[in-house]
Amino acid sequence: MATMNISLPDAMKIWAEQQAESGRYSNTSDYVRDLIRKDQDRRHKIDQLQSLVTAGVASGEGARSMDELRAAAKHLARDGEANEDIQSVSNK
């Protein structure tokens, strides 16, 4: 594992040390690694979303009206709620 030295303002250093002392992390390096993993995950999700937006824009104008899109979205939302209900019952 590589070593990296960073400079932090006192308030940030104290915060990182408190996170380690809280018991949630074994040390400040663990805390920083967790922050980096979360940032990497966030960046990956943003990149995926941007890819979908770009593909949508490139696909051109859609054929459905806003009313049709809203109805389809409501239908998908209801189906999702129904699937969640079924899963919660089957997990009991």
RALINQUI-V954450 format. One record per backbone hydrogen bond with DSSP energy under -0.5 kcal/mol. CO is the residue of the C=O (numbers start at 0). NH is the residue of the N-H. Records with the same first field share a line. If there is no record, write none. Layout:
CO=NH ; NH
This chain:
8=11 ; 12
9=13
10=14
11=15
12=16
13=17
14=18
15=19
16=20
17=21
18=23 ; 24
19=22
26=30
27=31
28=32
29=33
30=34
31=35
32=36
33=37
34=38
35=39
36=40
37=41
38=42
39=43
40=44
41=45
42=46
43=47
44=48
45=49
46=50
47=51
48=52
49=53
50=54
51=55
52=56
53=57
54=58
56=59
64=68
65=69
66=70
67=71
68=72
69=73
70=74
71=75
72=76
73=77
74=78
75=79
76=80
77=81
78=82
79=83
80=84
81=85
82=86
83=87
84=88
85=89
86=90
88=91
